[in-house]
Amino acid sequence: MRDPAPPVDPAANADAPAGSASAAAAAATPELNSPTTGVVPAFGWSGYAERVNGRFAMLGFAAVLLIEALSRDTFLHWAGLVP
């Protein structure tokens, strides 16, 4: 498995002259960190993707529980999947 890239630190090149290539590269590089963990999001089977998938699954499960509680019926019957 590939290690995530270290977070980009714009202050690391603060001592470079304003017109230098490293200062321009640091200013042009967007911050790619996750807002919650500081890990760079990656495509494929990564920890970030699994974390986001788990959060959406929890929201979906909570929605099913809410539907069942409010309708006083099973989700499968409410959705018309079983008679």
FENQUIKA-V19065 format. One record per residue. N is the residue number from 1. RES is the residue in three letters. BURIAL is + if it has 24 or more other C-alpha atoms within 12 Angstrom, else -. D_FIRST is the distance of its C-alpha to the first C-alpha in whole Angstrom. Layout:
((N	RES	BURIAL	D_FIRST) (N	RES	BURIAL	D_FIRST))
//
This chain:
((1	MET	-	0) (2	ARG	-	4) (3	ASP	-	7) (4	PRO	-	9) (5	ALA	-	12) (6	PRO	-	15) (7	PRO	-	18) (8	VAL	-	21) (9	ASP	-	24) (10	PRO	-	27) (11	ALA	-	29) (12	ALA	-	28) (13	ASN	-	30) (14	ALA	-	33) (15	ASP	-	35) (16	ALA	-	34) (17	PRO	-	37) (18	ALA	-	38) (19	GLY	-	38) (20	SER	-	35) (21	ALA	-	32) (22	SER	-	30) (23	ALA	-	32) (24	ALA	-	32) (25	ALA	-	28) (26	ALA	-	27) (27	ALA	-	30) (28	ALA	-	28) (29	THR	-	25) (30	PRO	-	24) (31	GLU	-	23) (32	LEU	-	19) (33	ASN	-	19) (34	SER	-	19) (35	PRO	-	23) (36	THR	-	22) (37	THR	-	19) (38	GLY	-	18) (39	VAL	-	15) (40	VAL	+	14) (41	PRO	+	14) (42	ALA	-	12) (43	PHE	-	12) (44	GLY	-	11) (45	TRP	-	9) (46	SER	-	9) (47	GLY	-	11) (48	TYR	-	13) (49	ALA	-	14) (50	GLU	-	14) (51	ARG	-	17) (52	VAL	-	19) (53	ASN	-	19) (54	GLY	-	20) (55	ARG	-	23) (56	PHE	-	24) (57	ALA	-	25) (58	MET	-	26) (59	LEU	-	29) (60	GLY	-	29) (61	PHE	-	30) (62	ALA	-	33) (63	ALA	-	34) (64	VAL	-	35) (65	LEU	-	36) (66	LEU	-	39) (67	ILE	-	40) (68	GLU	-	41) (69	ALA	-	43) (70	LEU	-	44) (71	SER	-	46) (72	ARG	-	46) (73	ASP	-	45) (74	THR	-	42) (75	PHE	-	39) (76	LEU	-	39) (77	HIS	-	43) (78	TRP	-	43) (79	ALA	-	41) (80	GLY	-	43) (81	LEU	-	41) (82	VAL	-	43) (83	PRO	-	47))
//
